[in-house]
Structures are given as C-alpha cells and as structure tokens.
Amino acid sequence: MAPNRRDFLKLGALTGASLFFPFAHAALASHRDGGSGGASPAFTPYTRQLPIPQRKVPLSSTATGDVYAITMKPGLAEILPGVQTPIWGYDGMYPGPLLRTRSQRQVVVHQTNHLEVPTSIHTHGGYVDGDSDGHPSDMIAPGATKTYTFGNDQNARTQWYHDHAEHITAPSAYRGLSAFYIIDDAFDDALPLPKGNYDVPIMLQDRRFNADGTLYYPSDPAVAATDEGFEGDVLVANGKAQPFAPVAARRYRFRFLNGSNARPYLLRLSNGQPFQLIASEGGLLEAPITLTELPIWPAERYEVVIDFGALAIGTSVFLDNGFGSDSVSRILRFDVERAENDPSSVPAVLRPAADQADATHMATTEEAAVTTRTWEFGKSWDGLYTINDKIYDENRIDAFPREGTTEVWEFDNGFGWSHPVHLHLLNFKILDRDGRAPKVHERGWKETVHLGPGEKVRVLMKWPKVPVGPTPGEFLTRYAFHCHNLEHEDHDMMTQFRVDAP
C-alpha cells in the first residue's frame, strides 16, 4: 500500500529529530540519578535568579477574547550558568510564553511551525473540541500554521501546553516545547490568597547535558524508553538549573508543574516547614490541606501556599526533591531578603462543593455510572508499552462514551514500574486506590493520576458535551488517553476515545 501523508510526516519527524539532536552514542546504563552518556558538566548552583514566565502579549483583543501568534522555532537558552544551549521553543523561548486569560474569555492561538519536524500542541485541561486539543495524529507540518481555539468555559486553574506529536513527543518536549496556560476567574480573585508578584508559576524539569552544553538525549529509542523513562541529572526550574528565588517574609502562592519527561518529585522544604495545598489540575480544592511533602508526577499540577513570615531576614530554605539523591535532590533555594506587609491569608474554605462544577468536571456519583471500563497497563513481547495489550493505532478507537453519561474507569498496573495516566478533555475524581481512599493530596479534581507498580486505581467522570469550535474537522470528537511518561507514550502506551452525542 502506498504511504499516505501522515506516513510521510512520521518519517520526516523521526528523521528530522535524529539529525537535529547532537546525540551522544553511549547507551544509558541506569535510569534514575545517573546513568552513562556522560555526567553533565559541573556548575555552581544558586548563582542565577528564578525567572518568572513571560506573559504573551495578544496580537489583537476584543471585549470577549484575545488572538495570539506563536512560532515554534530553534533558540538558545542559558540553562547552565554561562552556557548557551540550543533548544526548541515556542517563540524560541524555554520555557515558552505564558498564556494567561480569564474564564469565559476566548483565546485563539495561531501556531506556526518553523522547526524541521511536525508538531502538535496539547493544552492540559483545555475544554476544547478534538481539533484544538492537540491530538497526536493532528500534526502541523514544517512551515505550516494551525489555529487553536479555546473557549475557557472552566473554573480558574493552572494548565500547560506542550508538543504532542505522534511518536516524537518525548524528544520534542525535552528540547523545550512546553509552557504555562493559566485561567483566572472572579471567584479566585475574591479569595485573600497571595496575588500579583506573590503568585509564581514554577515548571519543574530535569535535563542532561553533553560536555559542550548541548542537551543529551539517547539516540537509540530503545534506550530512551526504559521502564522508568529518560531522566536527567540536572534539575531545572523555569528553565534555569538550580536557581535562587529572593522572597519577602510573607506568603506566596506557587503553581508547581511537573514538566519532566519521566521524573517524579517529592516536594518538601529543607527546614521541614509545612505548607498548604490549595489546588490541583482541576482548580481550587474545597478546603486547604496542610502537608510537609507532596509527590508530583509528570503532567500533574499542584498549587501551594508557603509562608516565609516566620523566617528571619537573611535565612535561606531549599525546595528539595525527596525522591532524588546527589545532583537531583535539591531544586532551588528561597532567600528571605526583606520584610513586607502581608494582607493575604488562606481561608478555611476555598471553593465549596456547590461552586466546584464546571464543564470539565460535573458533579456525579458512582451509582450513576452506566459502565465501568478496565484499562490494563503493560508491556509487549517486543518492548513496547501497551494498554489492554494493544499499542497505539490512529485508526482504532477503544471507547465511545456518550455526552452526559457517567462512567467509572479502572486503571490496572500489573508491572513493576509507574505510569502517570492522563485523560484529555475532562477531569475526574479518584474513587479509590487498591480499594482504599485516595491519598489526601489527590482528592481534588484531577486529569492525571499516578498508577504505581501493581496498583489498581478507579476514577469517576461525567462526560461533557463536546464544545464544537469554529472549523470542525477530522478530529472533532476524538481524544487521546495515555501514560504521561513521555517515553512510554511514544512507545506506544496510548489509545483514543470518541465522545458521541446522547
């Protein structure tokens, strides 16, 4: 059979990626906290300030919406101190520009691809039809432009966008194609939480570098797709390796995103100080939760409030990674530099249950479920990662939920490694983990859930009406469902569902 257009796109993607990367040829001997391929060059940490993501300026605006133009292109970024590293970025930046909007305000983004491989942009948590969702098979060819439309019919929340092109998501996102997308609303505005300069998004990632400062990523796909995925030996926050963050002796709201390909983090402060969890992927919790450590897996977002008010001026405290050792145990340093008035507080009630529902997460009950779907996460005889013993096939759809119906999905992991499981289009509530209540930090609305070795996790969701955009196309009601360990996703732990009318 003659190859079709998408076959050529895939071939071009794989060939282009292999030509672009200055790959080292040594295979990685281990997955976490080291491995071969050469250790990254030594550098002095905490010499550069944590940057704040730059907000993108609209191309045009009306009373009801904004239009943006973003170009995906090569660029340079000083990730290691004093070293210019070639990256791929939205507008040539790493991380890419922050898109920040308001609930119910339309955002239109013209994405132009000036890279040598196809791309596809997925915005996590976006309530959009499949044509604007960044389906992995809906790729933007080099030199082409695609328009994405977001109605933002959602509560306030922290989202992000990244490359999602079929079979090359991992190397393209690793190269730098990731950025924040934040929605605000009047309800969140009215709360006395920290605002303005005290509301700080932080993207957590890990990278490995060659001796010349270029990014290292394995040239052999089988090496990249180890059971734990590819992990670097340098921790990066908002595009800088182990930066420092000057803070005032007051409360801050931090929006943490795990933007790593595969690495999980266990966030905690070096002085053991507690902090308050206030939001997850679906927005504000009903009430704050006091924690001293917080696990965050790839694609998860959690918002926390940290109060530096009791610390003496001149004090430093580190944000640590309790899952790491050596070079990946310490993420950044907070330096308490000044005293300031603090009008903020964390109320005992954040967003009550009566105010939680929106288009992406409607209240429902397990008793209302019309079906339970079981998804088994495994591995094939030839080393590919599977869902229900199948690898990804763009021509196969494995579930046909109907708008307005409630379903239970059971994720079953019979193997000895973890999967952050991610659904497009909607959020869910975790019912139980191995028959027990979900962990305290994961009781809010979620779109990604950690599935540990040997675990079974059940989640509950009510399917929304697909919000048809201005130009319905081939992917209108088709969405992806996959492991967000990006090496697993590329090799091929992903499937599709289609949301049908009632």
C-alpha positions in Angstrom: 0.0 0.0 0.0 1.3 3.5 -0.9 2.4 5.6 2.1 -0.1 8.4 2.9 0.5 12.0 4.0 0.7 11.0 7.7 3.3 8.3 7.0 5.5 10.9 5.4 5.0 13.2 8.3 6.0 10.5 10.7 9.1 9.6 8.7 10.1 13.2 8.4 9.6 13.6 12.2 11.8 10.7 13.1 14.5 11.6 10.5 14.5 15.3 11.4 14.8 14.6 15.1 17.8 12.3 14.6 19.5 14.9 12.5 18.8 17.8 14.9 19.9 16.4 18.2 23.7 16.3 19.0 23.2 12.8 20.3 25.8 11.0 22.3 26.2 7.4 21.3 26.7 5.7 24.6 23.6 3.9 25.9 22.3 4.8 29.4 23.2 2.1 31.9 20.7 3.2 34.5 17.5 5.2 34.6 17.4 7.4 37.7 20.0 9.6 39.3 22.8 8.9 36.9 23.5 6.6 34.0 26.1 6.7 31.2 26.0 9.1 28.3 28.4 11.1 30.5 27.5 13.2 33.5 26.5 16.8 32.9 29.3 19.4 33.3 29.8 20.7 36.8 28.3 24.1 37.6 27.8 26.3 40.6 24.2 26.2 41.7 22.1 29.2 43.1 24.0 31.8 41.1 21.0 32.9 38.9 17.6 34.1 39.9 14.5 32.0 39.3 12.9 33.7 36.2 9.2 34.3 36.1 7.5 33.1 32.9 6.9 35.9 30.5 3.3 36.7 29.7 2.5 36.7 26.0 1.0 39.9 24.5 -2.0 39.4 22.3 -1.8 40.1 18.6 -5.3 41.6 19.0 -8.1 41.8 21.6 -11.8 42.5 21.8 -14.2 42.7 24.7 -14.6 39.0 24.7 -11.3 37.5 23.5 -7.7 37.6 22.5 -5.8 36.4 19.5 -2.1 35.3 19.8 0.5 34.3 17.2 3.3 31.9 18.4 6.1 30.5 16.3 7.8 27.2 17.2 11.5 27.7 16.3 15.1 27.0 17.4 16.6 29.2 20.0 19.3 29.5 22.7 18.8 29.3 26.4 21.2 29.8 29.4 20.1 26.7 31.3 23.5 26.1 32.8 25.3 29.3 34.1 27.2 30.9 31.3 26.4 28.3 28.7 24.1 28.9 25.7 22.2 25.7 24.9 20.4 25.1 21.6 16.7 24.5 22.3 13.4 24.3 20.5 10.8 26.8 21.9 7.5 28.5 21.5 8.7 31.8 20.1 12.2 30.3 20.5 11.9 30.6 24.3 12.5 28.0 27.1 10.0 27.7 28.7 7.6 29.2 26.2 5.5 32.3 26.8 2.8 32.2 29.5 -0.8 32.5 28.2 -3.0 33.9 30.9 -6.7 34.5 30.4 -10.0 34.6 32.2 -12.8 32.1 32.4 -15.3 32.5 29.5 -12.8 34.6 27.6 -12.0 33.1 24.2 -8.4 32.6 23.2 -7.3 32.0 19.6 -3.7 30.9 19.0 -2.1 30.7 15.6 0.8 28.3 16.0 3.4 28.3 13.2 5.9 25.5 12.9 9.4 26.7 11.9 11.1 23.5 13.1 12.2 20.7 10.9 9.8 18.1 12.4 6.0 18.1 12.7 4.4 19.3 15.9 1.0 19.2 17.7 0.1 21.3 20.7 -1.9 19.9 23.6 -3.1 22.2 26.3 -3.7 20.2 29.5 -7.1 20.7 31.0 -8.4 22.6 27.9 -12.1 22.2 27.3 -12.0 22.2 23.5 -13.1 20.0 20.6 -10.7 17.4 19.3 -9.5 19.7 16.5 -8.0 22.2 19.1 -6.9 19.5 21.6 -3.5 18.6 20.1 -4.4 15.1 19.0 -1.0 13.3 18.4 -2.0 12.5 14.8 -3.2 16.0 14.1 0.3 17.4 13.2 1.5 20.7 11.9 4.0 20.1 9.1 7.2 22.2 9.0 6.3 25.6 7.6 2.6 25.2 8.3 0.3 27.1 10.7 -2.6 25.7 12.7 -5.2 27.7 14.6 -6.3 26.5 18.1 -9.5 28.0 19.7 -10.1 27.8 23.5 -13.5 28.9 24.9 -12.1 28.6 28.5 -15.5 27.6 29.9 -13.8 26.5 33.1 -13.0 27.5 36.7 -9.7 29.1 37.4 -6.8 26.7 37.2 -3.2 26.1 36.2 -2.8 24.5 32.8 0.1 24.0 30.5 0.8 23.3 26.8 3.5 21.2 25.2 4.3 19.3 22.0 2.2 16.1 21.4 3.3 14.9 18.0 2.9 11.2 17.5 6.0 9.1 18.4 8.2 12.2 18.9 6.6 13.9 21.9 9.4 12.9 24.3 12.4 14.4 22.4 10.5 17.5 21.2 9.2 18.4 24.7 12.6 17.6 26.1 14.1 20.1 23.7 11.9 22.8 25.2 8.4 22.8 23.8 6.4 23.5 27.0 4.8 26.5 28.7 2.1 27.6 31.2 -1.5 28.4 30.4 -3.4 29.9 33.3 -7.1 30.7 33.7 -8.3 33.2 36.3 -11.9 33.9 37.4 -13.8 36.2 39.7 -14.3 33.5 42.4 -10.5 33.0 42.8 -9.9 36.8 42.6 -12.2 37.3 45.6 -10.2 35.0 47.9 -7.5 36.6 50.0 -4.8 34.3 48.5 -1.4 35.8 47.5 -1.7 37.7 44.2 0.4 39.6 41.7 4.1 39.2 42.2 3.4 36.7 45.0 1.6 34.3 42.6 4.5 32.4 41.0 4.3 29.5 38.4 7.2 27.1 38.6 7.9 24.5 35.9 10.0 21.6 37.3 12.1 19.6 34.8 15.3 17.6 34.5 17.9 17.6 31.8 21.3 16.1 31.0 24.0 17.9 29.1 26.9 17.0 26.9 30.3 18.4 27.7 29.8 21.3 25.3 26.5 22.3 27.0 24.2 20.8 24.3 21.3 18.7 25.5 21.9 15.0 25.7 19.1 12.6 24.8 19.7 8.9 23.8 19.9 8.3 20.0 18.6 4.8 20.5 14.8 4.8 21.1 15.0 1.6 23.0 17.5 3.2 25.4 15.3 6.3 25.9 12.2 4.1 26.5 13.4 2.3 29.6 10.8 1.2 32.1 11.3 4.4 34.1 11.7 6.6 31.0 14.6 9.0 30.4 15.7 11.2 33.4 18.5 13.8 33.5 21.0 14.6 36.2 20.3 18.3 36.5 17.2 19.8 38.0 15.8 22.8 36.2 13.1 25.3 37.4 11.6 27.7 34.9 14.5 27.0 32.5 17.3 27.5 35.0 19.5 24.9 36.6 19.1 25.1 40.4 18.3 28.9 40.7 17.7 31.0 43.8 14.5 32.9 44.4 14.5 36.1 46.5 11.3 36.2 48.6 9.8 38.5 51.2 8.9 37.3 54.7 5.3 36.7 53.8 3.0 34.2 52.0 3.5 33.1 48.4 1.3 31.1 46.1 3.4 28.7 44.0 1.9 26.9 41.0 4.0 23.8 40.6 4.0 21.9 37.3 6.0 18.7 36.7 7.1 19.2 33.1 9.6 16.4 33.1 9.5 13.6 30.6 9.5 10.9 33.3 10.9 12.0 36.7 8.6 12.3 39.7 9.4 14.7 42.5 8.6 14.7 46.2 8.4 18.3 47.1 9.4 19.4 50.6 11.2 22.3 52.3 14.6 21.7 53.8 13.6 23.1 57.2 10.7 20.7 57.5 8.2 23.5 57.4 4.6 22.7 56.5 2.8 24.3 53.6 -0.8 24.4 52.4 -2.1 22.6 49.3 -4.8 24.7 47.7 -5.4 23.4 44.2 -4.8 20.5 41.8 -5.2 20.2 38.0 -9.0 21.0 38.1 -8.6 24.1 40.2 -9.2 25.1 43.8 -9.8 22.4 46.4 -12.8 22.7 48.7 -10.5 23.4 51.6 -6.7 23.7 52.1 -4.7 20.7 53.2 -1.6 21.1 55.4 1.4 19.0 54.2 5.1 18.7 54.7 5.7 16.8 51.5 3.9 16.5 48.2 4.5 13.9 45.4 4.1 15.3 41.9 4.3 13.1 38.8 4.8 14.1 35.1 2.0 16.4 33.9 0.5 16.9 37.4 0.0 20.4 38.8 -0.4 21.4 42.4 -0.7 24.9 43.9 0.6 25.5 47.4 0.9 28.5 49.7 4.3 28.7 51.5 4.6 31.2 54.4 8.1 32.7 54.9 6.8 35.1 57.5 8.3 33.3 60.5 11.8 33.1 58.9 14.5 35.7 59.8 15.7 38.1 57.1 18.9 36.5 55.6 17.6 33.0 56.1 17.6 30.5 53.2 15.5 27.4 52.8 15.7 24.9 49.9 12.9 23.3 47.9 14.0 19.7 47.9 13.2 16.6 45.9 12.7 13.7 48.4 12.7 11.2 45.6 16.2 12.2 44.5 19.8 11.9 45.6 23.0 13.8 44.8 22.5 16.3 42.0 18.7 15.7 41.8 17.9 16.1 45.5 17.8 19.9 45.6 15.6 22.0 43.2 16.1 25.7 44.2 16.9 28.0 47.1 14.5 30.5 48.6 16.3 33.5 50.1 14.3 35.6 52.6 15.6 39.1 51.8 13.1 41.6 53.1 10.2 42.3 55.4 6.8 43.2 53.8 3.2 43.7 54.9 1.2 40.6 54.1 -2.6 41.2 53.5 -3.0 37.6 52.2 -4.4 34.6 54.1 -5.6 31.1 53.3 -9.3 30.7 54.1 -10.6 27.6 55.8 -13.0 27.2 52.8 -11.6 27.7 49.3 -14.2 26.6 46.7 -17.2 24.9 48.3 -18.7 21.8 46.6 -21.6 23.9 45.4 -19.3 26.2 43.4 -17.0 23.5 42.0 -18.8 22.2 39.0 -17.8 23.4 35.5 -17.8 21.9 32.0 -14.8 19.8 32.7 -15.9 18.3 36.0 -19.6 18.0 36.7 -20.8 16.5 40.0 -21.9 12.9 39.7 -22.0 9.7 41.7 -20.7 6.2 41.3 -24.3 4.9 41.4 -25.0 7.0 38.2 -22.3 5.2 36.2 -23.6 3.4 33.1 -20.4 1.3 32.7 -17.0 0.5 34.1 -14.1 0.3 31.7 -11.0 -1.5 32.7 -7.6 -0.5 31.2 -4.6 -2.7 31.8 -1.1 -1.1 31.5 1.6 -3.5 30.4 4.4 -4.3 28.0 4.5 -6.3 24.8 7.0 -9.0 23.9 8.9 -6.6 21.7 9.4 -4.0 24.4 6.5 -1.6 23.5 4.2 -0.3 26.2 0.6 -1.3 25.9 -2.9 -0.5 27.1 -5.1 -3.6 27.2 -2.4 -5.5 25.3 -2.6 -3.0 22.4 -0.2 -0.3 21.1 -1.4 3.0 19.7 -3.2 2.9 16.4 -4.6 6.1 15.0 -7.2 4.1 13.1 -8.5 2.3 16.2 -10.8 3.9 18.8 -11.2 1.9 22.0 -14.0 3.7 23.8 -17.2 5.5 22.8 -18.5 7.4 25.8 -21.7 9.5 25.4 -22.1 13.1 26.4 -23.9 13.5 29.7 -23.2 10.0 31.0 -21.2 8.9 34.0 -18.5 6.2 33.8 -16.0 4.6 36.1 -12.6 3.8 34.6 -10.3 1.3 36.3 -6.6 1.5 35.7 -4.8 -1.7 36.4 -1.0 -1.9 36.5 0.4 -5.4 36.8 4.0 -4.4 36.4 6.9 -3.1 38.5 7.1 0.5 37.2 4.8 3.6 37.4 2.6 5.3 34.9 1.1 8.8 35.3 -2.2 8.2 33.5 -3.6 11.3 31.6 -7.1 11.8 30.0 -7.8 14.6 27.6 -11.0 16.7 27.6 -12.2 16.3 31.1 -11.3 15.9 34.8 -12.2 13.1 37.2 -12.3 12.3 40.9 -10.3 9.4 42.2 -12.7 6.9 43.8 -10.1 4.6 45.4 -6.6 3.2 45.2 -6.4 -0.6 45.7 -9.8 -0.3 47.4 -8.7 2.4 49.8 -9.5 6.1 49.8 -7.3 8.2 47.6 -4.3 9.9 49.2 -5.0 13.2 50.9 -3.3 15.3 48.2 -5.2 13.8 45.3 -8.8 14.3 46.4 -9.4 17.3 44.2 -10.3 17.3 40.5 -7.6 15.6 38.5 -6.7 14.9 34.9 -3.5 12.9 35.6 -3.2 10.2 38.2 -0.1 8.2 39.4 -0.6 4.5 38.9 2.1 2.7 40.9 3.5 -0.8 40.5 0.8 -3.4 41.0 -1.9 -0.8 41.8 -5.5 -0.5 40.7 -7.0 3.0 40.7 -10.6 3.7 39.9 -11.8 7.2 38.8 -15.2 8.7 38.2 -16.2 11.1 35.5 -19.2 12.6 33.8 -18.7 13.2 30.1 -19.3 16.8 28.9 -20.8 18.0 25.7 -18.0 18.5 23.1 -17.6 22.2 22.6 -17.6 22.4 18.8 -15.2 25.0 17.5 -15.5 27.4 14.6 -14.0 25.0 12.0 -15.0 21.3 12.8 -12.5 18.9 11.3 -11.3 15.3 11.2 -10.6 15.1 15.0 -13.7 16.9 16.2 -14.8 14.3 18.9 -11.6 12.2 19.1 -9.3 12.5 22.1 -6.2 10.8 23.4 -5.7 8.8 26.6 -2.2 7.7 27.6 0.7 7.4 30.0 2.4 10.7 30.5 5.8 9.2 30.9 6.6 10.6 27.5 9.0 7.7 26.5 6.1 5.3 27.3 3.7 7.4 25.4 5.9 7.4 22.3 6.4 3.7 22.5 3.2 3.2 22.4 1.2 3.4 25.6 -1.7 5.5 24.2 -5.1 5.0 22.8 -8.1 7.0 21.7 -11.7 7.6 22.7 -14.5 9.3 20.9 -17.3 11.2 22.7 -20.6 10.7 21.0 -23.9 12.6 21.2 -26.5 11.0 23.6 
